[in-house]
Amino acid sequence: NIAWAKELMQALRALGISWNGAVSTLIVNHLDLLDDMRQAGCQSLFIGFETVRQSSLLNVSKFQNRTEYYQRLVHEIHQREIMINASFVFGFDHDTPDVFRSTLNWLVENRIETFSGHILTPYPGTKLYTRLQREERITRHDPELYNTARVVFEPAQMSMDQLQQGYEWLLRKFYSLPCII
């Protein structure tokens, strides 16, 4: 609700505080709201980019995310001196082992300040869980492993080990001193 968000920005601006928030990638269509957010004290935005692969976005019906405008979105946010916490998920059916290197390159090229990585997790009761169970791809049933940091299913185009190791590699590389510099 853009009108409500604009009213909220006016109220926050009056408070003179700094704050962080979360938005969808569709904020790229509301640059005036981004201006209002910055003027209201926004310092950082969490954004679920999900993946750098459009085929994966389409496969999971994430139609609002379009990889072709990710760079413009990042530019517009950074131009307003707002930091980005980019959230990505790994293990989509279109993901191959090179998705980790591609994502790291994108994060570095776009000077993303913080990154939240997640392994695709098919929670019981979801359509994803039902589909993967029907395909006999659920491999682990311990609820403690369903935390977005552990692989609990057989990925389509890489092994479980490749998914786990690639995820851990990306976190280490992104938060390494050479990458930060």
Order of alpha helices (4+ residues) and beta strands (2+ residues): alpha-beta-alpha-beta-alpha-alpha-beta-alpha-beta-alpha-alpha-alpha
